[in-house]
Amino acid sequence: MAKRDFYELLGVGKNASGEELKKAYRKLAMKHHPDRNPGDAKAEQKFKDLSEAYDVLRDEEKRAAYDRFGHAAFEQGGAGAGGFGFSGGGGFADIFDEMFGDIMGRRGGQRDTARGQDVRFNMEISLEEAFSGKKASITVPSSVSCKPCKGSGSKGGAAPSTCPSCKGAGRMRVQQGFFTVERTCPTCHGGGKVITDPCSKCGGSGRERKEKSLDVTIPPGVEEGTRIRLSGEGETGMQGAPPGDLYIFLAIKTHRIFQRDGANLFMHLPISMTKAALGGDMEVPTVDGGRVKVQITKGTQHGHRFRLKGKGMSVLRSVARGDMFLEAAVEVPVNLTDKQKMLLKEFESESDSRTYSPESSSFMDKVKDFLEDIAR
């Protein structure tokens, strides 16, 4: 069966640049790679054809010969056969390694030893501490560099030896039928180095379990779920690899008086019936530990909200503050004495409900009109 045109196979034009060829091949090779399509003979053949096309077109001399003579340039005895031809066998692995080695972590022929793991630490603080910020000392269970071997994992701190299986490459090639498959070296696990005489203290890992104390600064204005990152304070990496990071997740304790919504604070403010009717001053606490006077206006109704500007929470990374809102809760008297009951009844009989209770009177008028409409 006649071969498909290489340009058509890669989905590019004849004037495609080297970068366009590379991009096209990369996309199609990932799609049809045998590892992603196990047991699919068509995908395997498509990958082979794509690799052959890219092997020819990426090389200027091969591409010029192909443009002039077509597939005949690489056939035995063809007009352009001298010195050309697709390498086959390991050639596929070479091309794939060139294209995807950076993705697989194989730059420079050796994979970096894995960095240490990140660590999460949950910390609970009060609302007052979230307002003002704080400095705290925390103890974190972690792994630290082993002192006897200085983190190398080898006895006495000696340098690890080159892996005898992969010769320091960190990976090995295994022939599987038509393809050469590259895998992480099972001896050194991709590091390229092995420890022949492990440290007796850490067993060759280069690290040991230990609690460490850290000083942490909590900035003013932090909220529930705020995450603070301490770079390099996580788990120590294996055999001298870089450490991970420490992430502190903050939780704010429930406050007995204030409720928070972002930078604003809300407070339930009980007010006696007489205070709400006659007005007066009330003193309320603030989150910074101070006190402020609030003017209760005459005739304050239940649910009325007072706003105290700038008396709320600190705003993270800002000098600004939110507001504090006081929601009036007018309290109806309970456990009245006989005299108090008599005074209230006297007050009721001498008062015009439309004057001292206009909302109630208006509602009753609406109810009356509603019932009359139904009766008609």
C-alpha positions in Angstrom: 0.0 0.0 0.0 1.3 3.4 -1.0 2.6 5.6 1.9 0.7 8.8 2.7 2.4 12.1 2.1 4.5 13.0 5.2 3.1 16.6 5.3 -0.5 15.3 5.1 0.2 12.7 7.7 1.4 15.4 10.2 -1.4 17.8 9.1 1.0 20.7 8.0 1.7 22.5 4.8 4.9 22.1 2.8 6.1 25.5 4.0 5.7 24.5 7.7 8.5 25.7 9.9 10.5 23.4 12.2 8.5 24.6 15.2 5.2 23.9 13.4 6.4 20.4 12.5 7.5 19.8 16.1 4.2 21.0 17.5 2.1 18.9 15.1 4.1 15.7 15.8 4.1 16.3 19.5 0.3 16.5 19.6 -0.3 13.4 17.3 2.4 11.3 18.9 1.0 11.7 22.4 -2.5 10.7 21.0 -1.3 7.6 19.3 1.5 6.4 21.5 1.2 2.7 22.3 1.3 3.3 26.0 -1.9 5.2 25.7 -3.4 2.7 23.3 -2.4 -0.8 24.6 -3.3 -3.6 22.2 -4.3 -1.2 19.4 -2.4 -2.2 16.3 -3.7 0.7 14.3 -2.5 3.3 16.8 0.9 1.5 17.0 1.2 1.7 13.2 0.1 5.3 13.2 2.7 6.2 15.8 5.3 4.5 13.6 4.3 6.4 10.5 4.2 9.7 12.4 7.7 9.2 13.8 9.0 8.3 10.4 7.5 11.4 8.8 8.9 13.6 11.5 12.3 12.0 11.4 12.5 12.9 7.7 11.0 16.4 7.8 12.9 17.7 10.8 16.2 17.1 9.0 16.9 19.8 6.3 18.8 17.4 4.0 16.3 14.6 4.3 13.4 17.1 3.9 15.0 18.6 0.7 15.4 15.1 -0.7 11.8 14.2 0.2 10.5 17.4 -1.4 12.4 16.6 -4.6 11.9 12.8 -4.9 9.1 11.9 -2.5 9.2 8.5 -0.8 11.6 7.2 -3.5 14.4 9.3 -1.9 14.6 6.7 0.9 14.0 3.5 -0.9 16.9 1.2 -1.7 18.4 2.5 -5.0 16.2 5.6 -5.0 17.5 8.8 -6.6 18.2 10.3 -3.2 19.0 7.2 -1.2 22.7 8.0 -0.5 23.1 8.2 3.3 19.5 8.7 4.1 16.8 6.5 5.6 14.7 6.2 8.7 16.6 4.8 11.6 13.8 2.5 12.9 14.1 0.5 16.1 15.6 2.8 18.8 14.9 5.8 16.5 11.4 6.1 17.8 12.5 6.3 21.4 15.2 8.9 20.5 12.6 11.1 18.8 10.0 10.6 21.6 12.7 11.3 24.3 13.7 14.5 22.5 10.1 15.7 22.2 8.7 14.7 25.6 11.8 14.2 27.9 11.1 17.6 29.6 7.6 16.5 30.4 8.7 13.2 31.9 11.3 15.0 34.0 14.4 13.7 32.0 16.2 16.9 31.1 19.9 16.4 30.9 19.7 12.6 31.1 19.0 12.4 34.8 15.9 13.0 36.8 16.2 15.2 39.9 15.7 13.5 43.2 12.1 14.2 44.5 11.8 17.3 46.7 10.4 16.8 50.2 6.6 16.8 50.7 4.6 19.9 51.7 3.2 19.9 55.2 -0.1 21.2 56.4 -0.6 22.7 59.9 -4.0 23.7 61.2 -4.0 26.7 63.6 -6.9 28.2 65.5 -6.9 31.8 66.6 -9.3 34.1 68.3 -11.2 36.9 66.6 -9.2 39.5 68.6 -6.0 37.9 67.3 -7.3 37.9 63.7 -8.0 41.6 64.2 -4.6 42.6 65.7 -2.4 39.9 64.3 0.0 37.9 66.5 3.4 36.2 66.7 3.3 32.6 67.7 5.6 29.7 68.1 4.4 26.4 66.7 5.8 22.9 66.9 5.5 20.8 63.7 6.2 17.1 63.4 8.4 16.8 60.4 11.5 15.2 58.9 14.8 17.0 59.1 18.2 16.4 57.5 20.1 13.6 59.2 23.1 15.0 61.1 25.5 12.0 61.0 25.4 11.7 57.2 24.6 15.4 56.6 21.5 14.4 54.6 23.4 12.4 52.0 22.1 9.0 53.3 25.6 7.5 53.1 27.7 6.6 56.1 29.9 9.4 57.2 28.4 11.8 54.6 30.1 10.1 51.7 28.8 10.9 48.2 26.4 8.3 46.7 27.8 6.0 43.9 26.7 6.0 40.3 24.0 3.5 39.7 25.5 0.3 38.1 22.3 -0.6 36.3 21.6 2.7 34.4 25.1 4.2 34.6 23.7 7.3 36.2 21.1 8.0 33.6 18.2 7.3 35.9 16.3 5.4 33.3 16.7 2.2 31.2 15.5 1.1 27.8 13.8 -2.2 27.3 13.1 -3.6 23.8 9.4 -4.6 23.4 8.9 -5.9 19.9 9.1 -3.1 17.4 9.4 -0.4 20.2 12.1 0.5 22.6 10.4 1.5 25.8 12.1 3.7 28.4 11.4 3.2 32.1 12.6 4.6 35.4 15.6 2.6 36.6 14.3 0.2 39.3 17.7 0.2 41.1 18.1 3.9 41.8 14.4 4.9 41.2 15.4 7.6 38.7 18.0 9.3 40.8 21.1 7.9 38.9 22.8 7.4 42.2 22.8 4.5 44.8 24.0 4.3 48.4 26.2 1.3 48.9 27.0 2.0 52.6 23.8 3.5 54.1 23.9 5.6 57.3 23.0 3.6 60.3 21.0 6.5 61.8 18.6 7.2 58.9 18.9 3.9 57.0 20.0 5.7 53.8 17.1 8.2 53.5 19.2 11.2 54.5 16.5 12.4 57.0 15.0 11.6 60.4 11.7 12.3 62.1 11.8 15.1 64.5 9.6 17.9 65.8 10.8 21.4 65.0 9.7 24.8 66.4 9.0 27.7 64.2 8.1 31.3 64.8 5.0 32.4 62.8 3.7 35.9 62.2 -0.1 36.2 61.7 -0.9 39.5 59.9 -3.9 41.6 61.0 -7.1 41.0 59.1 -6.7 37.3 58.3 -10.0 35.4 57.7 -11.2 31.8 58.1 -9.2 29.6 55.8 -6.4 32.0 55.2 -3.3 30.0 54.1 0.2 31.1 55.2 3.2 29.5 53.3 6.6 29.1 54.9 8.9 28.2 52.0 11.4 25.3 52.7 9.9 24.4 56.1 8.2 21.2 55.0 9.5 17.7 54.8 13.3 17.4 54.0 13.9 15.8 50.6 15.4 12.3 50.3 19.2 12.1 50.2 19.7 15.9 50.2 16.9 16.9 47.8 15.3 20.3 48.4 12.7 20.4 51.2 8.9 21.0 50.7 6.9 23.9 52.1 4.8 24.4 55.2 1.3 25.6 54.8 -0.5 27.0 57.9 -4.3 27.0 57.5 -6.1 29.4 59.9 -9.4 28.8 61.6 -11.2 31.6 63.6 -12.9 30.7 66.9 -16.5 31.6 67.3 -16.9 34.8 69.4 -19.3 35.2 72.2 -20.5 38.7 71.1 -19.4 39.4 67.6 -20.3 37.8 64.3 -18.0 38.4 61.4 -18.8 38.9 57.7 -15.6 39.8 55.9 -14.2 43.1 57.3 -17.6 43.9 59.0 -18.7 42.9 62.5 -22.3 42.4 63.7 -23.7 42.5 67.2 -27.1 41.7 68.7 -28.0 44.6 71.0 -30.8 44.0 73.5 -32.6 47.3 74.4 -35.3 47.7 77.0 -38.7 48.8 75.9 -38.4 52.1 77.8 -34.9 52.8 76.4 -36.2 52.2 72.9 -39.2 54.5 73.5 -37.5 57.3 75.4 -34.0 57.1 73.8 -30.7 57.4 75.6 -27.0 56.3 75.6 -25.6 52.8 75.7 -22.0 51.7 75.9 -20.9 48.8 73.8 -17.6 46.9 73.5 -15.4 46.9 70.3 -13.1 44.2 69.0 -10.0 46.2 69.8 -10.8 46.0 73.5 -12.3 49.5 73.8 -15.8 50.8 74.4 -17.9 53.3 72.5 -21.2 55.1 73.3 -24.2 54.6 71.1 -27.0 57.1 70.9 -30.3 55.2 71.0 -32.8 57.5 69.2 -36.4 57.9 70.6 -38.8 55.4 69.2 -36.1 52.9 68.1 -37.9 49.8 66.6 -36.9 46.2 66.9 -34.5 45.2 64.1 -33.2 48.7 63.5 -29.5 48.7 62.6 -26.9 51.2 64.0 -23.7 51.5 62.0 -20.4 52.4 63.7 -18.0 53.3 60.9 -14.4 52.1 61.2 -15.1 49.9 64.2 -15.0 46.6 62.4 -12.1 44.2 61.5 -8.7 45.1 60.1 -8.4 44.6 56.4 -5.5 42.3 55.4 -2.5 44.2 54.0 -4.3 47.5 54.5 -4.7 50.3 57.1 -8.4 50.3 56.5 -11.0 48.8 58.9 -14.5 47.6 58.3 -17.7 48.7 60.1 -19.6 47.4 63.1 -23.3 47.0 62.9 -25.6 46.8 66.0 -29.0 45.3 65.5 -31.5 46.5 68.0 -33.5 43.8 69.8 -36.3 45.6 71.7 -37.1 43.5 74.8 -40.7 43.2 75.9 -40.9 43.2 79.8 -41.6 39.9 81.5 -42.4 38.9 85.1 -44.3 42.1 85.8 -45.5 43.1 89.3 -49.2 44.0 89.8 -48.3 47.7 90.0 -46.3 47.5 86.7 -49.3 45.8 85.0 -51.6 48.5 86.3 -49.3 51.2 85.0 -49.1 49.6 81.6 -52.9 49.3 81.4 -53.2 52.9 82.4 -50.8 53.9 79.7 -52.7 51.9 77.2 -56.1 53.5 78.1 -54.7 57.0 78.0 -52.8 56.6 74.7 -53.9 57.0 71.1 -52.7 53.9 69.4 -52.3 55.8 66.1 -49.8 58.1 67.8 -47.7 55.8 69.8 -48.1 52.6 67.7 -48.7 53.8 64.1 -47.4 50.6 62.5 -49.8 48.4 64.5 -52.7 50.7 63.8 -51.9 50.8 60.1 -51.8 47.0 60.0 -55.1 46.7 61.7 -56.7 49.1 59.2 -55.5 46.9 56.4 -56.9 43.8 58.0 -60.3 45.6 58.5 -60.3 46.6 54.8 -59.4 43.1 53.7 -62.3 41.5 55.7 -64.8 44.1 54.4 -63.8 43.4 50.8 -64.4 39.7 51.3 -67.8 40.3 52.9 -69.0 42.3 49.9 
